[in-house]
């Protein structure tokens, strides 16, 4: 009989989380089954015994997978099995990866694979908020070196109160949705969206989340003690030459510092200058010596370059491109640059540039979401593309990567709250990054705002975004917060803190921390400095276009909507869709209809006003209630000896008796010159109360001849 080790975490609302190890997946270096209610996640971690020779980074791979069987569902498609990761699964992977990666030792380079699998779900508790805890717990019961534990929680504000790990239903009522990852001591990662909240409110949510995370971390520490994994494996993934390290620093530091403090605004010129210093140092060695020493020289020089950049900022306040810590790079914007899309814009800030387009569509263009636990349709889409040429790289672009999905999702969160809930169009925003040197996701937010307004989308308020950085050396009180960071300031710095918002508050944020001991005072200052930067950028946006265009572009689709009683839905669709298809063929308009809340909602779209008007007229005719005394233009459907049957409203036929065709007596209908297919005006003169049959007259619309 297996006796697993179980730890239980009590949540403030009475729910519990259990961590169980020693029962499943025992051949992995670490495995934990996390359970909350009927939601169960298995997290496993495996690490290679040695690093691949020449590896000087952390080769961490995090995978998150949801089994359709977890919620009693079959996968879609022909194969009926799980396929490639969905965007939701990829975004969950990124949340876990960004929290774990900074906490592996700097000199640990063995391949580490973290797998998190959703095996059971109840549709209430949200598994993405539990994935980070499960992964960290698996590391905690392994012998893999890791400076954790960590945990992740979702904190939502519902009716003014903060709730930790809300259910799906609770989250629908929240005005703040924030994912926070932290160790017991420090916050490591933040990501979320909110409804124009203040900096103080965001900071308060982070503090509430951290208090909950401390409880999770304490439970993992106890779990590590119980399984006896307090001592981690020994490793040696770096062979160093301290004399060479010292020689590189003595020969290169002052030169690197001079370039870092020179204020050269051109990224490629700076890179070439830094590379020349390293190449100059290497020149003293033969080719045979460099085969052994070159990787070490590159690593040691990278450390020298990093230190030079950081000291230039901390000691002299000089950034790589010469800006002050609070200064934003020059910005220029243009709207309407592309004639084909329904809206377009260029946003350029320094050496970062986004060319963004907007396409307006109909209900038929909605994105169908069919994840394991999430079903529905999305009417606002944002896609982000990052081609290699944007950074001057000579390589092919191979599809969309996890980074592009993550950056696009952040920009989507920033903007989606500003699209009116009743906006009839499906909206797709596509940001193509043409140049990149820092914060291309924030450029996407700004370019997206411009392009939406250029397209005439009636957004509630413009949104801008900024990326903040931090330089803080361990053990030093001095630090610098950087506005609008460069790519190198992100790579060599200690924080990447992206904040987006309107003039009235924050709409989305994403923060990654690479340093321990980041106080809330520093976070508060960074948020306030970010607000100043956002307002400056927002001013540049509104200088270019201050509000959405009054009308759509000429070639944009036009949409009109109407609601009808649900009992008329079948009449509009017709048997086998015959009537609605016929109206679309005749008018050229696209007609969609659905029942929402007990009423029928109709959307009519077309490329010109006439086709929409024609379709709307036909629909109104179908839903119209025949009234005695009203005159209608009808079509002759058939001719009988006793009269003609006229379709005077779609789907409604009435009898035009031979005696009601003309004032004079007729022997046959044909004498009046009426034949099938003719359109004639008729008046509804009676409705049989028993049969509901309609009686029509043509003669009452004609002058009555005078009696002789």
C-alpha positions as CSV (number, residue, x, y, z in Angstrom):
1,X,0.0,0.0,0.0
2,X,1.4,3.4,-1.0
3,X,1.3,6.1,1.6
4,X,1.7,9.4,-0.2
5,X,2.7,12.6,1.6
6,X,-0.1,15.2,1.6
7,X,0.0,18.9,2.6
8,X,-3.2,20.9,2.9
9,X,-3.5,24.7,2.3
10,X,-6.5,26.5,3.8
11,X,-7.9,29.4,1.8
12,X,-9.6,32.3,3.6
13,X,-13.1,31.4,2.1
14,X,-12.9,27.8,3.5
15,X,-11.8,26.1,0.3
16,X,-8.7,23.9,0.5
17,X,-5.8,23.0,-1.8
18,X,-4.0,19.7,-1.3
19,X,-0.5,18.8,-2.5
20,X,0.1,15.0,-2.8
21,X,3.4,13.4,-3.6
22,X,4.8,9.9,-3.6
23,X,1.9,8.2,-5.4
24,X,2.0,9.1,-9.1
25,X,4.8,9.6,-11.7
26,X,7.5,8.4,-9.2
27,X,10.2,8.1,-11.9
28,X,10.2,11.9,-12.5
29,X,12.7,13.9,-10.4
30,X,9.6,15.5,-8.7
31,X,5.9,15.1,-9.1
32,X,2.9,16.5,-7.2
33,X,-0.8,16.1,-7.7
34,X,-2.6,19.3,-6.8
35,X,-6.3,19.2,-6.0
36,X,-8.8,22.0,-5.3
37,X,-12.4,20.8,-5.2
38,X,-12.6,18.5,-8.3
39,X,-9.9,20.3,-10.2
40,X,-6.7,18.2,-10.3
41,X,-3.4,19.1,-11.8
42,X,-0.4,16.8,-12.1
43,X,3.0,18.6,-12.2
44,X,6.2,16.7,-13.0
45,X,9.7,18.0,-13.3
46,X,12.7,16.3,-14.9
47,X,16.3,17.6,-15.2
48,X,19.2,16.3,-17.2
49,X,22.1,15.1,-15.1
50,X,24.6,17.3,-17.0
51,X,24.5,20.4,-19.1
52,X,25.0,20.2,-22.9
53,X,28.6,21.4,-23.5
54,X,28.7,25.1,-24.5
55,X,25.3,26.0,-22.9
56,X,25.5,29.3,-21.0
57,X,21.8,29.9,-20.4
58,X,18.9,28.2,-18.5
59,X,17.3,25.7,-20.9
60,X,13.9,25.5,-19.1
61,X,10.9,24.2,-20.9
62,X,7.4,24.6,-19.3
63,X,4.4,22.8,-20.8
64,X,0.8,23.1,-19.7
65,X,-1.9,20.8,-21.2
66,X,-5.6,20.4,-20.5
67,X,-7.1,17.0,-21.2
68,X,-10.6,17.2,-22.7
69,X,-11.6,14.2,-20.6
70,X,-10.9,16.3,-17.5
71,X,-14.3,17.9,-18.1
72,X,-16.0,14.9,-19.8
73,X,-15.6,16.2,-23.3
74,X,-14.5,14.9,-26.7
75,X,-11.9,16.9,-28.5
76,X,-13.0,18.4,-31.8
77,X,-11.6,17.7,-35.3
78,X,-11.3,14.4,-37.2
79,X,-8.7,12.7,-35.0
80,X,-10.7,13.3,-31.7
81,X,-7.5,13.7,-29.7
82,X,-5.7,16.7,-28.2
83,X,-3.6,18.6,-30.7
84,X,-1.3,21.6,-30.6
85,X,-1.4,23.8,-27.6
86,X,-4.2,26.4,-27.5
87,X,-3.4,30.1,-26.9
88,X,-4.8,29.7,-23.4
89,X,-2.4,26.8,-22.7
90,X,0.5,28.7,-24.1
91,X,-0.3,31.8,-22.0
92,X,-0.5,29.6,-18.9
93,X,2.9,28.1,-19.8
94,X,4.4,31.6,-19.9
95,X,2.9,32.6,-16.5
96,X,4.7,29.6,-14.9
97,X,7.9,30.0,-16.9
98,X,8.4,33.7,-16.1
99,X,8.0,32.9,-12.4
100,X,10.3,29.9,-12.3
101,X,13.1,30.9,-14.6
102,X,14.8,33.7,-12.6
103,X,15.1,31.4,-9.5
104,X,17.4,28.7,-11.0
105,X,21.0,29.3,-10.0
106,X,22.9,31.5,-12.6
107,X,25.5,28.7,-13.2
108,X,22.9,25.9,-13.6
109,X,22.6,25.0,-17.3
110,X,21.0,21.5,-17.3
111,X,17.9,21.0,-19.4
112,X,14.8,21.2,-17.1
113,X,11.3,20.1,-18.3
114,X,8.2,21.0,-16.3
115,X,5.0,19.4,-17.4
116,X,1.6,20.4,-15.9
117,X,-1.5,18.4,-16.9
118,X,-5.1,19.1,-16.1
119,X,-6.6,15.7,-15.4
120,X,-9.9,16.7,-13.8
121,X,-12.0,19.9,-13.7
122,X,-15.4,20.9,-12.4
123,X,-15.8,24.1,-14.4
124,X,-15.7,26.2,-11.2
125,X,-12.1,26.6,-10.1
126,X,-9.7,28.1,-12.6
127,X,-6.7,25.9,-13.2
128,X,-4.3,28.5,-14.6
129,X,-4.1,30.1,-11.1
130,X,-3.0,26.7,-9.7
131,X,-0.4,25.8,-12.3
132,X,2.5,27.8,-10.8
133,X,1.9,26.3,-7.3
134,X,1.8,22.8,-8.8
135,X,5.1,23.3,-10.7
136,X,6.9,24.8,-7.8
137,X,5.7,22.0,-5.5
138,X,7.1,19.4,-8.0
139,X,10.5,21.2,-7.8
140,X,10.2,21.4,-4.0
141,X,10.1,17.6,-3.7
142,X,12.9,17.1,-6.2
143,X,16.7,17.4,-5.8
144,X,16.9,20.0,-8.6
145,X,18.6,23.2,-7.5
146,X,16.0,25.9,-7.3
147,X,15.9,29.1,-5.2
148,X,12.2,28.8,-4.4
149,X,9.6,27.9,-3.6
150,X,7.1,30.2,-5.4
151,X,3.4,30.2,-5.9
152,X,1.0,32.0,-8.2
153,X,-2.5,33.2,-7.3
154,X,-5.2,35.2,-9.1
155,X,-6.6,38.1,-7.2
156,X,-9.8,39.7,-8.4
157,X,-11.7,42.7,-7.1
158,X,-15.4,41.9,-6.9
159,X,-17.9,44.5,-5.5
160,X,-14.9,46.3,-3.9
161,X,-13.5,43.2,-2.2
162,X,-10.4,41.3,-3.1
163,X,-10.9,37.6,-3.7
164,X,-8.1,35.1,-4.0
165,X,-8.5,32.5,-6.8
166,X,-12.1,33.3,-7.7
167,X,-14.3,30.9,-9.6
168,X,-15.2,31.4,-13.3
169,X,-18.6,32.8,-12.2
170,X,-17.1,35.2,-9.7
171,X,-14.5,36.5,-12.2
172,X,-17.3,37.6,-14.6
173,X,-18.2,40.3,-12.0
174,X,-14.6,41.5,-11.3
175,X,-13.2,44.9,-12.3
176,X,-9.7,43.7,-11.7
177,X,-8.1,40.4,-12.7
178,X,-4.5,40.0,-11.7
179,X,-2.1,37.0,-11.6
180,X,0.7,37.4,-9.2
181,X,3.7,35.1,-8.6
182,X,6.1,35.5,-5.7
183,X,8.5,33.8,-3.3
184,X,7.9,34.0,0.4
185,X,10.0,37.3,0.4
186,X,9.5,38.9,-3.0
187,X,7.1,39.4,-5.9
188,X,8.5,37.9,-9.1
189,X,5.8,38.3,-11.7
190,X,2.5,40.2,-12.3
191,X,0.1,40.1,-15.2
192,X,-3.5,41.2,-15.6
193,X,-6.2,43.5,-16.7
194,X,-8.4,46.0,-15.0
195,X,-11.0,48.6,-15.5
196,X,-9.1,51.8,-15.3
197,X,-7.8,51.5,-11.7
198,X,-5.4,53.7,-9.9
199,X,-1.8,52.9,-9.2
200,X,-2.6,52.6,-5.5
201,X,-5.3,50.1,-6.1
202,X,-3.0,47.9,-8.3
203,X,-0.4,48.0,-5.5
204,X,-2.9,47.0,-2.9
205,X,-4.0,44.0,-5.0
206,X,-0.4,42.9,-5.3
207,X,0.0,43.0,-1.5
208,X,-3.2,41.0,-0.9
209,X,-1.9,38.3,-3.4
210,X,1.5,38.2,-1.8
211,X,0.0,37.4,1.7
212,X,-1.9,34.5,0.2
213,X,1.3,33.3,-1.6
214,X,3.3,33.2,1.6
215,X,0.9,30.5,3.0
216,X,1.5,28.4,-0.2
217,X,5.3,28.8,0.1
218,X,5.3,27.8,3.8
219,X,3.4,24.6,2.9
220,X,5.9,23.7,0.2
221,X,8.8,24.3,2.6
222,X,7.2,21.8,5.0
223,X,6.7,19.4,2.2
224,X,10.4,19.6,1.2
225,X,11.3,18.7,4.8
226,X,8.9,15.7,4.9
227,X,10.2,14.1,1.7
228,X,13.8,14.8,2.7
229,X,14.8,16.9,-0.3
230,X,16.4,19.8,1.6
231,X,19.8,18.9,0.1
232,X,19.9,19.5,-3.7
233,X,22.1,17.7,-6.2
234,X,25.6,18.8,-6.8
235,X,26.5,20.1,-10.3
236,X,29.3,21.7,-12.2
237,X,28.1,23.3,-15.4
238,X,30.7,26.0,-15.8
239,X,34.5,25.7,-15.9
240,X,36.0,29.1,-15.2
241,X,39.4,30.7,-15.7
242,X,39.6,33.4,-13.0
243,X,42.8,34.8,-14.5
244,X,41.1,35.2,-17.9
245,X,38.1,36.7,-16.2
246,X,40.3,39.3,-14.5
247,X,42.2,40.0,-17.7
248,X,39.0,40.6,-19.6
249,X,37.7,43.1,-17.0
250,X,41.0,45.0,-16.7
251,X,41.3,45.3,-20.5
252,X,37.7,46.0,-21.4
253,X,35.8,47.6,-18.6
254,X,36.9,51.2,-19.0
255,X,36.3,51.0,-22.8
256,X,32.9,49.5,-22.3
257,X,32.0,52.1,-19.7
258,X,33.0,54.9,-22.1
259,X,30.6,53.5,-24.8
260,X,27.8,53.0,-22.2
261,X,28.1,56.6,-21.1
262,X,28.6,58.1,-24.6
263,X,24.9,58.5,-25.3
264,X,25.0,57.1,-28.8
265,X,21.4,56.8,-29.8
266,X,22.0,54.3,-32.7
267,X,21.5,50.7,-31.5
268,X,23.6,49.1,-34.2
269,X,26.5,51.5,-33.8
270,X,26.6,50.8,-30.1
271,X,26.5,47.0,-30.7
272,X,29.4,47.3,-33.2
273,X,31.4,49.4,-30.8
274,X,30.9,46.9,-27.9
275,X,31.7,44.0,-30.1
276,X,34.9,45.7,-31.3
277,X,36.2,45.8,-27.7
278,X,35.7,42.1,-27.3
279,X,37.2,41.4,-30.8
280,X,40.2,43.6,-29.9
281,X,40.8,41.5,-26.7
282,X,40.5,38.2,-28.6
283,X,43.1,39.4,-31.2
284,X,46.0,38.6,-28.8
285,X,45.2,34.9,-29.0
286,X,45.9,32.4,-31.7
287,X,43.1,30.5,-33.5
288,X,44.0,27.4,-31.5
289,X,43.8,29.2,-28.2
290,X,40.5,30.8,-29.1
291,X,38.9,27.5,-29.7
292,X,39.1,27.0,-26.0
293,X,39.0,30.5,-24.7
294,X,36.4,32.3,-26.9
295,X,33.3,31.0,-25.1
296,X,34.8,32.1,-21.8
297,X,35.8,35.5,-23.1
298,X,32.3,36.1,-24.5
299,X,30.8,35.2,-21.2
300,X,33.2,37.3,-19.1
301,X,32.8,40.2,-21.5
302,X,29.0,40.1,-21.3
303,X,29.4,40.5,-17.5
304,X,31.7,43.5,-18.1
305,X,29.3,45.1,-20.5
306,X,26.4,44.6,-18.1
307,X,28.3,46.1,-15.2
308,X,29.4,49.1,-17.3
309,X,25.9,49.9,-18.4
310,X,24.5,49.5,-14.9
311,X,27.3,51.6,-13.3
312,X,26.9,54.4,-15.9
313,X,23.2,54.7,-15.0
314,X,23.7,54.4,-11.2
315,X,26.7,56.6,-10.9
316,X,26.2,59.2,-13.6
317,X,22.6,58.9,-14.6
318,X,23.6,58.2,-18.2
319,X,21.7,55.7,-20.2
320,X,23.0,53.9,-23.3
321,X,21.3,56.3,-25.7
322,X,22.0,59.4,-23.5
323,X,18.5,59.9,-22.1
324,X,17.6,60.8,-18.5
325,X,16.0,58.1,-16.5
326,X,12.5,59.6,-16.9
327,X,12.9,60.6,-20.6
328,X,10.8,59.1,-23.4
329,X,12.4,58.5,-26.8
330,X,11.2,60.7,-29.7
331,X,7.7,59.7,-31.0
332,X,6.1,60.2,-34.4
333,X,2.8,58.8,-35.5
334,X,0.7,58.6,-38.7
335,X,-2.8,57.4,-39.4
336,X,-4.4,56.2,-42.7
337,X,-1.0,55.1,-44.1
338,X,-2.4,51.9,-45.7
339,X,-5.4,52.4,-48.2
340,X,-6.6,48.8,-48.2
341,X,-7.4,48.1,-44.5
342,X,-10.3,49.7,-42.8
343,X,-7.9,51.6,-40.5
344,X,-4.2,51.8,-40.1
345,X,-1.5,53.6,-38.2
346,X,2.3,53.8,-37.7
347,X,3.6,54.4,-34.2
348,X,7.4,54.9,-33.9
349,X,9.1,55.5,-30.6
350,X,12.9,55.7,-30.9
351,X,14.0,52.5,-32.7
352,X,10.7,50.6,-32.1
353,X,8.1,50.8,-34.8
354,X,4.7,49.2,-35.3
355,X,2.6,49.3,-38.5
356,X,-0.9,48.3,-37.4
357,X,-4.0,47.6,-39.4
358,X,-7.7,47.3,-38.4
359,X,-10.3,45.1,-40.2
360,X,-14.0,45.3,-39.5
361,X,-16.1,42.2,-40.0
362,X,-19.5,40.7,-39.4
363,X,-20.8,38.1,-37.0
364,X,-19.5,35.5,-39.4
365,X,-16.0,36.6,-38.6
366,X,-16.2,35.9,-34.9
367,X,-13.5,33.7,-33.4
368,X,-14.9,30.5,-32.0
369,X,-13.3,29.5,-28.7
370,X,-13.5,25.8,-27.9
371,X,-11.1,25.2,-25.1
372,X,-11.6,22.5,-22.4
373,X,-13.2,24.8,-19.9
374,X,-14.0,27.9,-22.0
375,X,-16.6,28.1,-24.8
376,X,-17.8,31.1,-26.6
377,X,-17.0,33.6,-29.3
378,X,-14.6,36.6,-29.4
379,X,-15.5,39.8,-31.3
380,X,-12.3,41.7,-30.7
381,X,-9.1,40.1,-31.9
382,X,-5.5,41.4,-31.7
383,X,-2.6,39.7,-33.4
384,X,1.1,40.6,-33.0
385,X,3.9,39.7,-35.4
386,X,7.6,40.0,-34.7
387,X,9.6,39.2,-37.9
388,X,13.4,38.7,-37.6
389,X,14.1,41.7,-39.8
390,X,12.8,44.0,-37.1
391,X,16.0,43.5,-35.2
392,X,18.2,43.1,-38.3
393,X,18.4,39.3,-38.0
394,X,19.0,37.3,-41.2
395,X,16.8,34.4,-40.6
396,X,13.4,33.0,-41.8
397,X,10.2,33.6,-39.9
398,X,8.7,30.3,-38.9
399,X,5.1,30.9,-37.7
400,X,3.9,32.4,-34.4
401,X,5.9,31.8,-31.3
402,X,5.0,31.9,-27.6
403,X,6.4,35.3,-27.2
404,X,4.2,36.7,-30.0
405,X,1.1,35.1,-28.5
406,X,2.0,36.6,-25.0
407,X,2.8,40.1,-26.3
408,X,-0.4,40.1,-28.4
409,X,-2.5,39.0,-25.5
410,X,-1.1,41.8,-23.3
411,X,-2.0,44.4,-26.0
412,X,-5.4,42.8,-26.4
413,X,-6.1,43.1,-22.7
414,X,-5.0,46.7,-22.8
415,X,-7.5,47.7,-25.5
416,X,-10.5,45.4,-25.3
417,X,-12.2,47.2,-22.5
418,X,-12.4,50.3,-24.6
419,X,-14.5,48.6,-27.4
420,X,-18.2,49.3,-26.6
421,X,-20.0,46.2,-25.5
422,X,-22.8,46.8,-28.1
423,X,-20.4,47.6,-31.0
424,X,-21.9,45.7,-34.0
425,X,-18.6,44.9,-35.8
426,X,-16.1,42.2,-35.2
427,X,-12.8,44.0,-35.0
428,X,-9.3,42.5,-35.8
429,X,-6.2,44.5,-35.0
430,X,-2.9,43.3,-36.5
431,X,0.4,44.8,-35.3
432,X,3.5,44.1,-37.4
433,X,6.7,45.2,-35.7
434,X,9.0,46.7,-38.3
435,X,11.7,47.8,-35.9
436,X,12.4,46.7,-32.4
437,X,14.6,48.1,-29.6
438,X,12.5,47.8,-26.5
439,X,8.8,47.5,-25.7
440,X,7.2,46.5,-29.0
441,X,4.1,45.3,-27.1
442,X,3.6,48.8,-25.8
443,X,4.1,50.2,-29.3
444,X,1.4,47.8,-30.4
445,X,-1.0,49.3,-27.8
446,X,-0.3,52.8,-29.0
447,X,-0.5,51.9,-32.7
448,X,-3.7,49.9,-32.0
449,X,-5.4,52.9,-30.5
450,X,-4.4,55.1,-33.4
451,X,-5.6,52.5,-36.0
452,X,-8.9,51.9,-34.2
453,X,-9.7,55.6,-34.2
454,X,-8.6,55.9,-37.9
455,X,-11.1,53.1,-38.7
456,X,-13.9,55.0,-37.0
457,X,-14.3,52.5,-34.2
458,X,-16.0,54.4,-31.4
459,X,-13.6,53.4,-28.6
460,X,-14.4,54.8,-25.2
461,X,-11.0,56.3,-24.6
462,X,-7.5,56.2,-26.1
463,X,-5.0,53.9,-24.5
464,X,-1.2,54.3,-24.3
465,X,1.5,52.0,-22.8
466,X,5.0,52.2,-21.5
467,X,7.7,49.7,-20.3
468,X,9.6,50.6,-17.2
469,X,13.0,49.2,-16.1
470,X,15.1,49.0,-12.9
471,X,18.8,49.0,-12.1
472,X,19.5,47.8,-8.5
473,X,22.7,46.1,-7.4
474,X,22.5,43.6,-4.5
475,X,23.5,45.2,-1.2
476,X,23.2,48.8,-2.5
477,X,20.5,51.3,-1.5
478,X,21.0,53.3,-4.7
479,X,18.7,52.3,-7.6
480,X,17.4,53.8,-10.8
481,X,13.9,53.4,-12.4
482,X,14.0,53.8,-16.2
483,X,11.1,55.0,-18.3
484,X,10.7,53.6,-21.8
485,X,13.4,51.0,-21.7
486,X,15.7,49.8,-24.5
487,X,16.1,46.2,-25.4
488,X,19.5,46.1,-23.7
489,X,18.1,47.8,-20.6
490,X,15.6,45.0,-20.4
491,X,18.2,42.3,-21.0
492,X,20.8,43.7,-18.6
493,X,18.4,45.2,-16.1
494,X,16.4,43.9,-13.2
495,X,12.8,44.6,-14.2
496,X,10.5,44.8,-17.1
497,X,7.3,46.5,-16.0
498,X,4.7,47.2,-18.7
499,X,1.8,49.5,-17.8
500,X,-1.1,50.5,-20.1
501,X,-4.0,52.8,-19.5
502,X,-6.3,55.7,-20.4
503,X,-6.2,59.1,-18.9
504,X,-8.4,57.8,-16.0
505,X,-6.5,54.6,-15.0
506,X,-4.6,51.4,-15.7
507,X,-6.1,48.9,-18.1
508,X,-3.4,46.2,-18.2
509,X,0.0,45.4,-16.7
510,X,2.8,42.8,-17.0
511,X,5.8,42.8,-14.8
512,X,8.8,40.4,-14.6
513,X,11.4,40.8,-11.8
514,X,14.9,39.5,-12.0
515,X,16.2,40.7,-8.6
516,X,15.5,39.9,-5.0
517,X,14.5,42.4,-2.5
518,X,12.2,44.7,-4.5
519,X,10.3,46.8,-2.1
520,X,6.7,48.1,-2.5
521,X,8.2,51.6,-2.2
522,X,10.1,50.9,-5.4
523,X,7.1,49.5,-7.1
524,X,5.0,52.5,-6.1
525,X,7.6,54.9,-7.5
526,X,7.8,52.9,-10.7
527,X,4.0,53.0,-11.1
528,X,3.9,56.7,-10.6
529,X,6.8,57.3,-13.0
530,X,5.0,55.1,-15.5
531,X,1.9,57.2,-15.2
532,X,3.9,60.3,-16.2
533,X,5.3,58.5,-19.2
534,X,1.9,57.2,-20.2
535,X,0.4,60.6,-20.2
536,X,3.2,62.0,-22.3
537,X,2.7,59.2,-24.9
538,X,-1.1,59.7,-24.8
539,X,-0.6,63.3,-25.6
540,X,1.4,62.4,-28.7
541,X,-1.3,60.0,-29.8
542,X,-4.1,62.6,-29.4
543,X,-2.0,65.2,-31.3
544,X,-2.1,62.8,-34.3
545,X,-5.9,61.9,-34.0
546,X,-7.9,63.2,-31.0
547,X,-11.0,61.0,-31.4
548,X,-12.4,58.3,-33.7
549,X,-13.3,59.4,-37.2
550,X,-17.0,60.3,-37.7
551,X,-17.6,57.6,-40.3
552,X,-16.1,54.4,-41.5
553,X,-13.9,54.2,-44.6
554,X,-15.9,54.0,-47.9
555,X,-14.8,50.4,-48.4
556,X,-15.6,49.2,-44.9
557,X,-18.7,46.9,-44.5
558,X,-21.8,48.6,-43.2
559,X,-23.9,46.9,-40.5
560,X,-27.4,47.5,-39.2
561,X,-29.0,45.6,-36.5
562,X,-32.6,45.0,-35.3
563,X,-34.4,42.9,-32.8
564,X,-37.6,40.9,-33.4
565,X,-39.9,38.7,-31.3
566,X,-38.3,35.2,-31.2
567,X,-41.4,33.6,-32.8
568,X,-40.5,35.3,-36.1
569,X,-37.0,33.8,-36.2
570,X,-38.3,30.7,-38.0
571,X,-40.2,32.7,-40.5
572,X,-37.1,34.7,-41.5
573,X,-35.0,31.6,-41.8
574,X,-37.6,29.6,-43.7
575,X,-37.6,25.9,-44.3
576,X,-34.0,24.7,-44.7
577,X,-32.9,28.3,-44.7
578,X,-34.7,29.0,-48.0
579,X,-36.1,32.4,-47.1
580,X,-32.9,33.9,-45.6
581,X,-30.7,32.5,-48.3
582,X,-33.1,33.9,-50.9
583,X,-33.0,37.4,-49.4
584,X,-29.1,37.3,-49.4
585,X,-29.0,36.2,-53.0
586,X,-31.4,38.9,-54.1
587,X,-29.9,41.8,-52.2
588,X,-26.2,40.9,-51.9
589,X,-26.3,41.5,-48.1
590,X,-25.2,39.1,-45.4
591,X,-27.9,38.4,-42.9
592,X,-27.3,36.6,-39.6
593,X,-29.8,35.9,-36.9
594,X,-29.6,34.5,-33.3
595,X,-31.7,34.3,-30.2
596,X,-30.3,36.2,-27.2
597,X,-32.3,36.4,-24.0
598,X,-35.6,35.5,-25.5
599,X,-35.5,37.9,-28.5
600,X,-34.1,37.6,-32.0
601,X,-31.1,39.7,-32.9
602,X,-30.6,40.3,-36.6
603,X,-27.4,41.7,-38.1
604,X,-27.4,42.9,-41.8
605,X,-24.2,43.8,-43.4
606,X,-23.2,44.8,-46.9
607,X,-20.8,46.9,-49.0
608,X,-23.3,49.6,-49.8
609,X,-26.4,51.2,-48.2
610,X,-28.8,50.0,-50.9
611,X,-28.3,46.3,-50.4
612,X,-28.7,46.7,-46.6
613,X,-31.9,48.8,-47.1
614,X,-33.3,46.2,-49.4
615,X,-32.6,43.4,-47.0
616,X,-34.0,45.4,-44.0
617,X,-37.2,46.1,-46.0
618,X,-37.7,42.4,-46.7
619,X,-37.1,41.4,-43.1
620,X,-39.5,44.1,-41.8
621,X,-42.1,42.8,-44.3
622,X,-41.7,39.3,-42.9
623,X,-42.2,40.4,-39.3
624,X,-44.9,42.8,-40.1
625,X,-48.4,41.9,-38.9
626,X,-51.0,42.2,-41.7
627,X,-53.5,45.0,-41.1
628,X,-56.9,45.4,-42.7
629,X,-57.0,48.5,-44.7
630,X,-53.2,48.5,-45.5
631,X,-52.0,48.6,-49.1
632,X,-49.3,46.2,-50.2
633,X,-47.3,45.5,-53.3
634,X,-47.7,41.8,-54.0
635,X,-46.6,39.2,-56.5
636,X,-49.0,37.0,-58.4
637,X,-48.1,33.4,-57.4
638,X,-50.9,31.5,-59.2
639,X,-54.0,32.1,-61.2
640,X,-57.2,30.1,-60.7
641,X,-60.6,30.3,-62.5
642,X,-62.0,32.2,-59.5
643,X,-59.2,34.6,-58.9
644,X,-55.4,34.9,-58.2
645,X,-53.3,34.2,-55.2
646,X,-51.1,37.1,-54.3
647,X,-48.0,37.0,-51.9
648,X,-48.5,40.5,-50.4
649,X,-46.0,39.9,-47.5
650,X,-43.1,37.3,-47.5
651,X,-44.7,34.0,-46.7
652,X,-48.2,35.4,-46.6
653,X,-50.6,34.8,-49.5
654,X,-54.1,36.2,-50.0
655,X,-56.9,35.6,-52.5
656,X,-57.7,38.3,-55.0
657,X,-61.2,37.1,-56.0
658,X,-62.1,37.7,-59.6
659,X,-64.8,40.0,-58.4
660,X,-62.2,42.2,-56.7
661,X,-59.9,42.6,-59.6
662,X,-61.8,45.3,-61.5
663,X,-65.1,47.2,-61.2
664,X,-66.3,45.7,-64.4
665,X,-67.5,42.1,-64.6
666,X,-64.8,39.7,-65.7
667,X,-65.3,36.2,-67.1
668,X,-61.6,35.2,-66.6
669,X,-58.7,36.6,-64.7
670,X,-56.7,36.9,-67.9
671,X,-59.1,39.5,-69.2
672,X,-57.6,42.0,-66.7
673,X,-54.1,41.3,-68.2
674,X,-52.8,39.6,-65.0
675,X,-50.4,36.8,-65.2
676,X,-48.1,34.9,-62.8
677,X,-45.0,36.8,-61.7
678,X,-46.7,40.2,-62.1
679,X,-46.4,42.7,-59.2
680,X,-49.6,44.6,-58.4
681,X,-50.9,46.8,-55.6
682,X,-53.6,45.3,-53.4
683,X,-55.5,46.2,-50.3
684,X,-56.2,43.9,-47.4
685,X,-59.9,44.1,-47.0
686,X,-60.6,41.2,-44.6
687,X,-59.2,38.4,-42.5
688,X,-61.4,35.3,-42.0
689,X,-61.7,35.0,-38.2
690,X,-62.0,31.2,-38.4
691,X,-59.4,30.3,-41.0
692,X,-57.1,33.3,-40.9
693,X,-57.3,33.6,-44.7
694,X,-56.6,36.9,-46.2
695,X,-59.0,38.6,-48.7
696,X,-57.5,41.2,-51.1
697,X,-58.9,43.8,-53.4
698,X,-57.4,45.5,-56.4
699,X,-60.5,47.4,-57.6
700,X,-60.8,49.5,-54.5
701,X,-57.5,51.1,-55.4
702,X,-58.9,52.0,-58.9
703,X,-61.2,54.9,-59.7
704,X,-64.8,53.7,-59.7
705,X,-66.5,54.3,-63.1
706,X,-69.4,56.7,-63.1
707,X,-72.9,55.2,-63.6
708,X,-74.4,56.0,-66.9
